[in-house]
Amino acid sequence: MTTLAPASAKPTPSAPTAPTLEWVNKLVSFDTTSRNSNRPMIQAMADELAARGLSPVVLPNPEGTKANLFATIPARDGSVTGGIMLAGHTDVVPVDGQDWASEPFSPEIREGKLYGRGTTDMKAFSGAVLGVLPEFLSRPLLEPLHLAWTYDEEVGCHGAVALVRELDAWGIRPRLCFVGEPTSMRAVSAHKSSQLYRVTVSGLAAHSSMTPAGVNAIEYAARSIAFIRSLADDYRISGPFDESFVVPYTTANVGVVSGGAAVNTVAEKCEFEFEFRTIPCDDPKSFISRIEDQIAILRAEMQLENAAADICMTPLGAVPGLSPQGTRAALELAQALTGNDAEETVVYATEAGIFQRAGIDAVVCGPGSMEQGHTANEYIELTQIAACEEFLHNLAVHLSTTERNEQR
């Protein structure tokens, strides 16, 4: 039986403290759109951690253009094993084509809301962690606190995958993990997976008056797209279903298509990108194997027309779902620290599923709402940042409360 330190009974402040707000503003001012480097922001955070006496580790990607950041506040006995990890990503989605009322990377407060790209998704959480950092450092922790920031979450969670490999090599496996994606500070125990693929079709160009001499890449791409839609319809009609989700079944979407040169030319090239999102009880391998079988059938038909024709599928990213099964210790602690016994699901994917696969009990809990994420005039309410600070304060108390009786 695990006894958890209760959440603070005092009212949550209506506004964040000055140090946290300063850090959130600073982090939002970095344009860390996924196509850009996050290194300047990572360095600013690493410098702060080092100035506070920690030993941050910057972990570049193979190209050196981006990096993860990891640091540990040891337990009072010096231990760095086990413990709790606070995890966030540093990249944000583009603002291209969006109509903003203010500069996206110049944060601005209006009517109790902080506007700017990444305010909700998810730099407010990271700013709160840095703002509350002195309190964690001032307390004798019973177990270590790990701080992790990653790159490329928005384009396939590549940074989290690399981070897990590093932690495994170091022999560090946090006991629990809180991923601070926007959930309005309610505990999320499950989310769907996200699988991204590109299909490339190589046909044979010919004049449109001589269609039998060519192989139309657009037409074969269209047949592939129609098949993917038929699979999505099957899941929508026949399930399986999980009614805890707003969209209670596995979904698919073709989001990008390009191909062809002229209307009077048989298209030589066409490619498209699609994604599908599975509920936790649904195996992504089953979905993708059905598409692979269809691709093989279409390839054979194309090569009957011309042996050089081809169609292939390339994975772009795979983010595993977060399952509500497991020890549920992270969920119970999040509920205790927020003072809210809610257990929710979300349809978007996070890095929590990756950490769970690595043997770390994970839950999603952070300030703001994803309804504001990725939108023009993205904002977060100041009360949400304050609530996140309160959550972190309660975590600091919990980590240094000697009366705890936990099963490890």
CORQUIRA-V648575 format. One record per run of one state. SS is the DSSP state (H for helix, E for strand, L for the rest). FROM is the first residue (numbers start at 1). TO is the last residue. If there is no record, write none. Layout:
ss:SS from:FROM to:TO
ss:SS from:FROM to:TO
//
This chain:
ss:L from:1 to:2
ss:E from:3 to:3
ss:L from:4 to:17
ss:H from:18 to:28
ss:L from:29 to:32
ss:E from:33 to:33
ss:L from:34 to:38
ss:H from:39 to:51
ss:L from:52 to:56
ss:E from:57 to:60
ss:L from:61 to:66
ss:E from:67 to:73
ss:L from:74 to:83
ss:E from:84 to:89
ss:L from:90 to:91
ss:E from:92 to:92
ss:L from:93 to:107
ss:E from:108 to:110
ss:L from:111 to:112
ss:E from:113 to:115
ss:L from:116 to:118
ss:H from:119 to:138
ss:L from:139 to:144
ss:E from:145 to:150
ss:L from:151 to:152
ss:H from:153 to:155
ss:L from:156 to:157
ss:H from:158 to:170
ss:L from:171 to:175
ss:E from:176 to:179
ss:L from:180 to:187
ss:E from:188 to:191
ss:L from:192 to:193
ss:E from:194 to:202
ss:L from:203 to:203
ss:E from:204 to:204
ss:L from:205 to:205
ss:E from:206 to:207
ss:H from:208 to:213
ss:L from:214 to:214
ss:E from:215 to:215
ss:L from:216 to:216
ss:H from:217 to:238
ss:L from:239 to:250
ss:E from:251 to:259
ss:L from:260 to:264
ss:E from:265 to:266
ss:L from:267 to:268
ss:E from:269 to:277
ss:L from:278 to:283
ss:H from:284 to:305
ss:L from:306 to:309
ss:E from:310 to:319
ss:L from:320 to:321
ss:E from:322 to:322
ss:L from:323 to:328
ss:H from:329 to:338
ss:L from:339 to:343
ss:E from:344 to:346
ss:L from:347 to:351
ss:H from:352 to:357
ss:L from:358 to:360
ss:E from:361 to:364
ss:L from:365 to:378
ss:E from:379 to:381
ss:H from:382 to:399
ss:L from:400 to:404
ss:E from:405 to:405
ss:L from:406 to:408
//
